[in-house]
Amino acid sequence: LELLRPEELELLVVGTPELDFDALEANTEYEGGYDKDSPVVKNLWRFVKEAPRESQLKFLKFATGSTKAPIGGLGEMPFKIQRAGPDSMQLPSSHTCFNTLLVPDYGDNYDKLAERMGRAIIECEGFGLQ
């Protein structure tokens, strides 16, 4: 442990606070009929990138279980967006152990996606462990 400075050790243990969502988008895989050009996927990335920093952190915690990026940044993290059925009032959900976000097909309705995703990340509690 004496080989590392405290900030280097922290980076190894908890990850980096730098959040490059363009890198995460470029590294994302899509399943269930979605691809990078699906309207709901484009709206999701618009929502994330336009969100205030606090909401971006909540999104990341909701989707991955952590508010930090791994060493190397978000572009190094495996991430999937999966279709969770047809359009509905269902909130998005996630499998944090697998960094998989499940989103109903809200189509090109940005307002609905923003409202549903916003509610999901605000009400995210998980197991409540700190």
VOTOR-765537 format. One record per residue (C-alpha): x, y, z; residue in three letters. Coordinates in steps of 0.25 Angstrom, whole numbers, padded with zeros to 4 digits, always signed. Example, Ala and Ser with C-alpha at 12.3 -4.5 7.8 and 13.67 -1.06 7.14 Angstrom:
REM VOTOR-765537
+0049-0018+0031ALA/+0055-0004+0029SER/
REM end
This chain:
REM VOTOR-765537
+0000+0000+0000LEU/+0012+0009+0002GLU/+0014+0009-0013LEU/+0001+0017-0016LEU/-0003+0031-0012ARG/-0016+0032-0005PRO/-0023+0038-0017GLU/-0018+0026-0026GLU/-0023+0016-0016LEU/-0037+0023-0015GLU/-0037+0022-0030LEU/-0034+0007-0030LEU/-0045+0005-0019VAL/-0056+0014-0023VAL/-0054+0018-0037GLY/-0054+0032-0044THR/-0063+0043-0042PRO/-0062+0047-0057GLU/-0074+0043-0064LEU/-0073+0043-0080ASP/-0087+0039-0084PHE/-0082+0040-0099ASP/-0072+0029-0096ALA/-0083+0020-0089LEU/-0092+0022-0101GLU/-0081+0018-0111ALA/-0079+0005-0103ASN/-0093+0001-0100THR/-0099-0011-0106GLU/-0114-0012-0109TYR/-0124-0024-0108GLU/-0138-0028-0110GLY/-0140-0020-0123GLY/-0133-0007-0119TYR/-0121-0002-0126ASP/-0114+0012-0125LYS/-0124+0018-0135ASP/-0136+0014-0128SER/-0145+0026-0124PRO/-0146+0022-0109VAL/-0130+0020-0109VAL/-0128+0034-0115LYS/-0137+0040-0105ASN/-0131+0033-0094LEU/-0117+0038-0097TRP/-0123+0052-0099ARG/-0129+0051-0085PHE/-0116+0046-0079VAL/-0107+0057-0086LYS/-0116+0068-0083GLU/-0119+0065-0069ALA/-0112+0072-0057PRO/-0100+0066-0051ARG/-0108+0061-0039GLU/-0118+0054-0048SER/-0107+0048-0056GLN/-0101+0042-0043LEU/-0115+0036-0039LYS/-0117+0030-0053PHE/-0103+0024-0052LEU/-0106+0018-0038LYS/-0120+0013-0043PHE/-0114+0006-0055ALA/-0101+0001-0049THR/-0102+0002-0034GLY/-0090+0012-0033SER/-0089+0027-0035THR/-0074+0025-0040LYS/-0068+0021-0053ALA/-0058+0009-0053PRO/-0044+0011-0055ILE/-0042+0016-0070GLY/-0056+0023-0069GLY/-0070+0019-0074LEU/-0065+0015-0087GLY/-0058+0003-0081GLU/-0071-0002-0074MET/-0080-0012-0080PRO/-0094-0006-0082PHE/-0107-0011-0088LYS/-0120-0005-0091ILE/-0131-0015-0093GLN/-0145-0014-0098ARG/-0155-0016-0087ALA/-0168-0019-0095GLY/-0177-0009-0103PRO/-0181+0005-0099ASP/-0187+0005-0085SER/-0187+0014-0072MET/-0177+0004-0066GLN/-0165+0010-0061LEU/-0151+0006-0066PRO/-0144-0004-0057SER/-0129-0009-0057SER/-0121-0021-0053HIS/-0109-0014-0046THR/-0101-0026-0045CYS/-0100-0027-0060PHE/-0101-0012-0063ASN/-0114-0014-0071THR/-0124-0004-0073LEU/-0138-0009-0077LEU/-0147+0002-0083VAL/-0161+0000-0089PRO/-0162+0004-0103ASP/-0168+0019-0101TYR/-0165+0021-0116GLY/-0162+0035-0120ASP/-0169+0041-0108ASN/-0158+0049-0101TYR/-0167+0055-0090ASP/-0172+0041-0086LYS/-0158+0035-0085LEU/-0152+0047-0077ALA/-0164+0046-0067GLU/-0163+0031-0066ARG/-0148+0031-0065MET/-0148+0043-0056GLY/-0157+0036-0046ARG/-0150+0023-0047ALA/-0136+0029-0043ILE/-0142+0038-0032ILE/-0150+0027-0025GLU/-0138+0017-0027CYS/-0135+0011-0013GLU/-0130-0003-0016GLY/-0126-0010-0003PHE/-0124+0004+0004GLY/-0109+0000+0007LEU/-0099+0011+0009GLN/
REM end
